[in-house]
Amino acid sequence: MNPVKTDQSWRGVDQLDKKDIMDGERFRIKWMDNSITEELIKLDNSSYMVSDMGHPWEIQVRKAYIDINYKGAKAKLYLAENQKILCERI
């Protein structure tokens, strides 16, 4: 099991074991209390424009998250933002 990381190139795509994470994948997740659950992964897709020597480029961003219920409220937990959460593909 390894943490999810964001590709450090120009893409901004979350990866597990250097492979892009796809929407709808199932992961086994080891939480900080050592419990393990199976979760459906979702992606937030967005893009932004950058300029390189006057030429515009669209940069795609894909952030992996899971839906959680926190104190009765729905929330998104972004996996790359907490390196203590370990994951593996199922």
N, CA, C and O atoms as a GROMACS GRO file, in nm:
protein
  360
    1MET      N    1   0.084  -0.118   0.000
    1MET     CA    2   0.000   0.000   0.000
    1MET      C    3   0.089   0.125   0.000
    1MET      O    4   0.191   0.131   0.068
    2ASN      N    5   0.046   0.223  -0.079
    2ASN     CA    6   0.123   0.346  -0.094
    2ASN      C    7   0.030   0.466  -0.092
    2ASN      O    8  -0.090   0.453  -0.116
    3PRO      N    9   0.085   0.585  -0.064
    3PRO     CA   10   0.002   0.705  -0.069
    3PRO      C   11  -0.023   0.747  -0.213
    3PRO      O   12   0.056   0.718  -0.302
    4VAL      N   13  -0.135   0.816  -0.235
    4VAL     CA   14  -0.164   0.877  -0.365
    4VAL      C   15  -0.079   1.003  -0.377
    4VAL      O   16  -0.066   1.080  -0.282
    5LYS      N   17  -0.022   1.024  -0.495
    5LYS     CA   18   0.061   1.142  -0.520
    5LYS      C   19   0.013   1.211  -0.646
    5LYS      O   20  -0.044   1.148  -0.735
    6THR      N   21   0.036   1.341  -0.653
    6THR     CA   22   0.003   1.417  -0.773
    6THR      C   23   0.124   1.419  -0.865
    6THR      O   24   0.235   1.451  -0.821
    7ASP      N   25   0.103   1.385  -0.992
    7ASP     CA   26   0.208   1.390  -1.093
    7ASP      C   27   0.271   1.528  -1.091
    7ASP      O   28   0.199   1.628  -1.102
    8GLN      N   29   0.401   1.536  -1.078
    8GLN     CA   30   0.469   1.664  -1.064
    8GLN      C   31   0.505   1.730  -1.198
    8GLN      O   32   0.575   1.831  -1.201
    9SER      N   33   0.457   1.673  -1.307
    9SER     CA   34   0.481   1.737  -1.436
    9SER      C   35   0.376   1.845  -1.457
    9SER      O   36   0.314   1.890  -1.361
   10TRP      N   37   0.356   1.886  -1.576
   10TRP     CA   38   0.262   1.993  -1.608
   10TRP      C   39   0.117   1.948  -1.600
   10TRP      O   40   0.027   2.032  -1.612
   11ARG      N   41   0.089   1.820  -1.580
   11ARG     CA   42  -0.048   1.771  -1.588
   11ARG      C   43  -0.131   1.790  -1.462
   11ARG      O   44  -0.247   1.829  -1.472
   12GLY      N   45  -0.078   1.766  -1.345
   12GLY     CA   46  -0.155   1.776  -1.222
   12GLY      C   47  -0.255   1.664  -1.206
   12GLY      O   48  -0.369   1.688  -1.166
   13VAL      N   49  -0.215   1.542  -1.237
   13VAL     CA   50  -0.303   1.425  -1.231
   13VAL      C   51  -0.261   1.338  -1.112
   13VAL      O   52  -0.143   1.309  -1.095
   14ASP      N   53  -0.358   1.297  -1.030
   14ASP     CA   54  -0.327   1.209  -0.918
   14ASP      C   55  -0.294   1.069  -0.968
   14ASP      O   56  -0.355   1.018  -1.062
   15GLN      N   57  -0.194   1.008  -0.901
   15GLN     CA   58  -0.146   0.876  -0.941
   15GLN      C   59  -0.126   0.788  -0.818
   15GLN      O   60  -0.101   0.837  -0.708
   16LEU      N   61  -0.138   0.658  -0.839
   16LEU     CA   62  -0.101   0.558  -0.740
   16LEU      C   63   0.000   0.467  -0.807
   16LEU      O   64  -0.027   0.410  -0.913
   17ASP      N   65   0.116   0.452  -0.745
   17ASP     CA   66   0.225   0.370  -0.801
   17ASP      C   67   0.261   0.416  -0.942
   17ASP      O   68   0.286   0.334  -1.030
   18LYS      N   69   0.263   0.547  -0.963
   18LYS     CA   70   0.302   0.612  -1.089
   18LYS      C   71   0.208   0.581  -1.206
   18LYS      O   72   0.245   0.599  -1.322
   19LYS      N   73   0.087   0.534  -1.176
   19LYS     CA   74  -0.016   0.510  -1.278
   19LYS      C   75  -0.133   0.602  -1.251
   19LYS      O   76  -0.178   0.615  -1.137
   20ASP      N   77  -0.184   0.667  -1.355
   20ASP     CA   78  -0.296   0.760  -1.340
   20ASP      C   79  -0.416   0.689  -1.277
   20ASP      O   80  -0.445   0.574  -1.309
   21ILE      N   81  -0.483   0.759  -1.188
   21ILE     CA   82  -0.605   0.707  -1.126
   21ILE      C   83  -0.722   0.741  -1.217
   21ILE      O   84  -0.732   0.853  -1.267
   22MET      N   85  -0.809   0.644  -1.239
   22MET     CA   86  -0.926   0.663  -1.325
   22MET      C   87  -1.053   0.668  -1.240
   22MET      O   88  -1.062   0.606  -1.135
   23ASP      N   89  -1.150   0.745  -1.288
   23ASP     CA   90  -1.279   0.757  -1.221
   23ASP      C   91  -1.346   0.620  -1.215
   23ASP      O   92  -1.351   0.549  -1.315
   24GLY      N   93  -1.398   0.583  -1.097
   24GLY     CA   94  -1.469   0.457  -1.082
   24GLY      C   95  -1.383   0.340  -1.037
   24GLY      O   96  -1.435   0.230  -1.017
   25GLU      N   97  -1.253   0.360  -1.020
   25GLU     CA   98  -1.168   0.252  -0.968
   25GLU      C   99  -1.205   0.222  -0.823
   25GLU      O  100  -1.260   0.307  -0.754
   26ARG      N  101  -1.174   0.102  -0.780
   26ARG     CA  102  -1.195   0.065  -0.640
   26ARG      C  103  -1.058   0.048  -0.575
   26ARG      O  104  -0.970  -0.020  -0.628
   27PHE      N  105  -1.043   0.110  -0.459
   27PHE     CA  106  -0.919   0.102  -0.382
   27PHE      C  107  -0.945   0.040  -0.246
   27PHE      O  108  -1.053   0.056  -0.188
   28ARG      N  109  -0.846  -0.030  -0.197
   28ARG     CA  110  -0.842  -0.070  -0.057
   28ARG      C  111  -0.763   0.040   0.013
   28ARG      O  112  -0.652   0.072  -0.028
   29ILE      N  113  -0.821   0.096   0.119
   29ILE     CA  114  -0.759   0.210   0.187
   29ILE      C  115  -0.728   0.173   0.332
   29ILE      O  116  -0.813   0.122   0.404
   30LYS      N  117  -0.604   0.201   0.371
   30LYS     CA  118  -0.562   0.182   0.509
   30LYS      C  119  -0.560   0.319   0.576
   30LYS      O  120  -0.483   0.407   0.538
   31TRP      N  121  -0.646   0.334   0.674
   31TRP     CA  122  -0.661   0.463   0.744
   31TRP      C  123  -0.555   0.477   0.852
   31TRP      O  124  -0.482   0.383   0.883
   32MET      N  125  -0.549   0.596   0.909
   32MET     CA  126  -0.447   0.627   1.010
   32MET      C  127  -0.465   0.545   1.138
   32MET      O  128  -0.370   0.529   1.214
   33ASP      N  129  -0.587   0.494   1.163
   33ASP     CA  130  -0.609   0.409   1.281
   33ASP      C  131  -0.586   0.261   1.250
   33ASP      O  132  -0.619   0.174   1.331
   34ASN      N  133  -0.528   0.233   1.132
   34ASN     CA  134  -0.496   0.099   1.082
   34ASN      C  135  -0.616   0.018   1.037
   34ASN      O  136  -0.601  -0.100   1.004
   35SER      N  137  -0.736   0.077   1.035
   35SER     CA  138  -0.851   0.007   0.978
   35SER      C  139  -0.839   0.010   0.825
   35SER      O  140  -0.774   0.097   0.768
   36ILE      N  141  -0.904  -0.086   0.761
   36ILE     CA  142  -0.898  -0.097   0.615
   36ILE      C  143  -1.040  -0.103   0.560
   36ILE      O  144  -1.124  -0.178   0.610
   37THR      N  145  -1.067  -0.023   0.456
   37THR     CA  146  -1.197  -0.024   0.389
   37THR      C  147  -1.176  -0.029   0.239
   37THR      O  148  -1.068   0.003   0.189
   38GLU      N  149  -1.280  -0.070   0.168
   38GLU     CA  150  -1.279  -0.065   0.022
   38GLU      C  151  -1.365   0.052  -0.021
   38GLU      O  152  -1.478   0.066   0.026
   39GLU      N  153  -1.313   0.136  -0.110
   39GLU     CA  154  -1.380   0.260  -0.147
   39GLU      C  155  -1.383   0.278  -0.298
   39GLU      O  156  -1.292   0.234  -0.368
   40LEU      N  157  -1.488   0.343  -0.347
   40LEU     CA  158  -1.501   0.382  -0.487
   40LEU      C  159  -1.435   0.518  -0.505
   40LEU      O  160  -1.467   0.613  -0.433
   41ILE      N  161  -1.344   0.527  -0.599
   41ILE     CA  162  -1.270   0.651  -0.623
   41ILE      C  163  -1.342   0.735  -0.727
   41ILE      O  164  -1.390   0.684  -0.829
   42LYS      N  165  -1.349   0.864  -0.699
   42LYS     CA  166  -1.406   0.959  -0.794
   42LYS      C  167  -1.300   1.063  -0.826
   42LYS      O  168  -1.203   1.080  -0.752
   43LEU      N  169  -1.321   1.133  -0.938
   43LEU     CA  170  -1.225   1.235  -0.979
   43LEU      C  171  -1.294   1.370  -0.995
   43LEU      O  172  -1.404   1.379  -1.049
   44ASP      N  173  -1.228   1.474  -0.946
   44ASP     CA  174  -1.267   1.611  -0.978
   44ASP      C  175  -1.183   1.651  -1.098
   44ASP      O  176  -1.060   1.656  -1.090
   45ASN      N  177  -1.248   1.680  -1.209
   45ASN     CA  178  -1.178   1.721  -1.331
   45ASN      C  179  -1.189   1.871  -1.348
   45ASN      O  180  -1.298   1.927  -1.334
   46SER      N  181  -1.079   1.935  -1.377
   46SER     CA  182  -1.080   2.078  -1.406
   46SER      C  183  -0.964   2.108  -1.500
   46SER      O  184  -0.882   2.020  -1.529
   47SER      N  185  -0.959   2.229  -1.547
   47SER     CA  186  -0.848   2.270  -1.634
   47SER      C  187  -0.824   2.419  -1.616
   47SER      O  188  -0.909   2.492  -1.565
   48TYR      N  189  -0.708   2.462  -1.657
   48TYR     CA  190  -0.675   2.604  -1.657
   48TYR      C  191  -0.579   2.631  -1.772
   48TYR      O  192  -0.516   2.539  -1.824
   49MET      N  193  -0.568   2.755  -1.810
   49MET     CA  194  -0.485   2.793  -1.922
   49MET      C  195  -0.355   2.856  -1.872
   49MET      O  196  -0.356   2.936  -1.778
   50VAL      N  197  -0.245   2.820  -1.937
   50VAL     CA  198  -0.116   2.884  -1.911
   50VAL      C  199  -0.061   2.931  -2.045
   50VAL      O  200  -0.096   2.879  -2.151
   51SER      N  201   0.024   3.029  -2.038
   51SER     CA  202   0.084   3.082  -2.159
   51SER      C  203   0.234   3.052  -2.158
   51SER      O  204   0.302   3.076  -2.058
   52ASP      N  205   0.283   3.000  -2.269
   52ASP     CA  206   0.426   2.973  -2.284
   52ASP      C  207   0.472   3.042  -2.410
   52ASP      O  208   0.441   2.998  -2.521
   53MET      N  209   0.546   3.149  -2.394
   53MET     CA  210   0.599   3.227  -2.506
   53MET      C  211   0.486   3.269  -2.600
   53MET      O  212   0.499   3.262  -2.722
   54GLY      N  213   0.375   3.313  -2.540
   54GLY     CA  214   0.264   3.364  -2.618
   54GLY      C  215   0.167   3.260  -2.669
   54GLY      O  216   0.066   3.295  -2.730
   55HIS      N  217   0.195   3.133  -2.646
   55HIS     CA  218   0.106   3.027  -2.692
   55HIS      C  219   0.027   2.973  -2.573
   55HIS      O  220   0.088   2.931  -2.475
   56PRO      N  221  -0.106   2.972  -2.579
   56PRO     CA  222  -0.185   2.921  -2.467
   56PRO      C  223  -0.191   2.767  -2.467
   56PRO      O  224  -0.204   2.704  -2.572
   57TRP      N  225  -0.180   2.711  -2.349
   57TRP     CA  226  -0.190   2.566  -2.331
   57TRP      C  227  -0.293   2.538  -2.224
   57TRP      O  228  -0.297   2.605  -2.121
   58GLU      N  229  -0.377   2.439  -2.249
   58GLU     CA  230  -0.475   2.397  -2.149
   58GLU      C  231  -0.415   2.286  -2.064
   58GLU      O  232  -0.368   2.185  -2.116
   59ILE      N  233  -0.416   2.306  -1.933
   59ILE     CA  234  -0.362   2.208  -1.840
   59ILE      C  235  -0.479   2.135  -1.773
   59ILE      O  236  -0.567   2.198  -1.714
   60GLN      N  237  -0.478   2.003  -1.784
   60GLN     CA  238  -0.583   1.920  -1.724
   60GLN      C  239  -0.542   1.883  -1.581
   60GLN      O  240  -0.427   1.848  -1.555
   61VAL      N  241  -0.637   1.892  -1.490
   61VAL     CA  242  -0.615   1.856  -1.350
   61VAL      C  243  -0.719   1.752  -1.311
   61VAL      O  244  -0.839   1.771  -1.334
   62ARG      N  245  -0.673   1.642  -1.251
   62ARG     CA  246  -0.764   1.536  -1.204
   62ARG      C  247  -0.724   1.499  -1.062
   62ARG      O  248  -0.617   1.443  -1.039
   63LYS      N  249  -0.812   1.531  -0.967
   63LYS     CA  250  -0.786   1.504  -0.825
   63LYS      C  251  -0.874   1.390  -0.777
   63LYS      O  252  -0.996   1.396  -0.789
   64ALA      N  253  -0.814   1.286  -0.723
   64ALA     CA  254  -0.886   1.169  -0.673
   64ALA      C  255  -0.940   1.196  -0.533
   64ALA      O  256  -0.872   1.251  -0.447
   65TYR      N  257  -1.067   1.154  -0.512
   65TYR     CA  258  -1.128   1.171  -0.381
   65TYR      C  259  -1.226   1.058  -0.354
   65TYR      O  260  -1.264   0.984  -0.444
   66ILE      N  261  -1.266   1.047  -0.227
   66ILE     CA  262  -1.375   0.959  -0.189
   66ILE      C  263  -1.477   1.043  -0.113
   66ILE      O  264  -1.442   1.140  -0.047
   67ASP      N  265  -1.602   1.003  -0.124
   67ASP     CA  266  -1.708   1.068  -0.047
   67ASP      C  267  -1.707   1.010   0.094
   67ASP      O  268  -1.701   0.889   0.112
   68ILE      N  269  -1.712   1.098   0.194
   68ILE     CA  270  -1.719   1.052   0.332
   68ILE      C  271  -1.834   1.124   0.402
   68ILE      O  272  -1.882   1.227   0.355
   69ASN      N  273  -1.875   1.068   0.512
   69ASN     CA  274  -1.975   1.130   0.597
   69ASN      C  275  -1.902   1.175   0.723
   69ASN      O  276  -1.855   1.091   0.800
   70TYR      N  277  -1.893   1.305   0.744
   70TYR     CA  278  -1.822   1.358   0.859
   70TYR      C  279  -1.920   1.433   0.947
   70TYR      O  280  -1.969   1.540   0.912
   71LYS      N  281  -1.949   1.376   1.061
   71LYS     CA  282  -2.041   1.437   1.158
   71LYS      C  283  -2.175   1.472   1.095
   71LYS      O  284  -2.232   1.578   1.121
   72GLY      N  285  -2.224   1.381   1.011
   72GLY     CA  286  -2.355   1.400   0.950
   72GLY      C  287  -2.356   1.482   0.822
   72GLY      O  288  -2.462   1.502   0.763
   73ALA      N  289  -2.241   1.529   0.778
   73ALA     CA  290  -2.233   1.608   0.656
   73ALA      C  291  -2.151   1.533   0.551
   73ALA      O  292  -2.050   1.471   0.583
   74LYS      N  293  -2.195   1.540   0.426
   74LYS     CA  294  -2.119   1.480   0.317
   74LYS      C  295  -1.998   1.569   0.287
   74LYS      O  296  -2.006   1.692   0.288
   75ALA      N  297  -1.885   1.503   0.261
   75ALA     CA  298  -1.761   1.575   0.232
   75ALA      C  299  -1.677   1.495   0.134
   75ALA      O  300  -1.695   1.374   0.119
   76LYS      N  301  -1.585   1.563   0.068
   76LYS     CA  302  -1.489   1.498  -0.020
   76LYS      C  303  -1.355   1.490   0.052
   76LYS      O  304  -1.307   1.590   0.106
   77LEU      N  305  -1.295   1.372   0.052
   77LEU     CA  306  -1.162   1.355   0.108
   77LEU      C  307  -1.066   1.332  -0.008
   77LEU      O  308  -1.068   1.227  -0.071
   78TYR      N  309  -0.982   1.431  -0.034
   78TYR     CA  310  -0.885   1.422  -0.143
   78TYR      C  311  -0.765   1.340  -0.097
   78TYR      O  312  -0.698   1.375   0.000
   79LEU      N  313  -0.739   1.232  -0.168
   79LEU     CA  314  -0.641   1.133  -0.123
   79LEU      C  315  -0.497   1.183  -0.127
   79LEU      O  316  -0.417   1.143  -0.043
   80ALA      N  317  -0.463   1.268  -0.222
   80ALA     CA  318  -0.324   1.315  -0.233
   80ALA      C  319  -0.290   1.419  -0.127
   80ALA      O  320  -0.173   1.453  -0.108
   81GLU      N  321  -0.391   1.470  -0.058
   81GLU     CA  322  -0.366   1.574   0.041
   81GLU      C  323  -0.326   1.518   0.177
   81GLU      O  324  -0.289   1.594   0.266
   82ASN      N  325  -0.334   1.388   0.195
   82ASN     CA  326  -0.295   1.327   0.321
   82ASN      C  327  -0.211   1.204   0.292
   82ASN      O  328  -0.263   1.099   0.255
   83GLN      N  329  -0.080   1.218   0.309
   83GLN     CA  330   0.013   1.111   0.275
   83GLN      C  331   0.013   0.996   0.378
   83GLN      O  332   0.084   0.897   0.358
   84LYS      N  333  -0.065   1.008   0.485
   84LYS     CA  334  -0.075   0.901   0.583
   84LYS      C  335  -0.182   0.800   0.546
   84LYS      O  336  -0.188   0.692   0.606
   85ILE      N  337  -0.268   0.833   0.449
   85ILE     CA  338  -0.368   0.740   0.400
   85ILE      C  339  -0.304   0.656   0.289
   85ILE      O  340  -0.260   0.710   0.188
   86LEU      N  341  -0.300   0.525   0.308
   86LEU     CA  342  -0.234   0.435   0.212
   86LEU      C  343  -0.340   0.363   0.129
   86LEU      O  344  -0.447   0.329   0.179
   87CYS      N  345  -0.308   0.339   0.002
   87CYS     CA  346  -0.405   0.281  -0.091
   87CYS      C  347  -0.341   0.172  -0.175
   87CYS      O  348  -0.219   0.168  -0.194
   88GLU      N  349  -0.428   0.082  -0.224
   88GLU     CA  350  -0.389  -0.014  -0.326
   88GLU      C  351  -0.509  -0.041  -0.413
   88GLU      O  352  -0.623  -0.037  -0.366
   89ARG      N  353  -0.483  -0.070  -0.541
   89ARG     CA  354  -0.592  -0.103  -0.633
   89ARG      C  355  -0.646  -0.240  -0.602
   89ARG      O  356  -0.572  -0.330  -0.561
   90ILE      N  357  -0.776  -0.257  -0.621
   90ILE     CA  358  -0.839  -0.388  -0.600
   90ILE      C  359  -0.854  -0.455  -0.736
   90ILE      O  360  -0.905  -0.567  -0.744
   0.00000   0.00000   0.00000
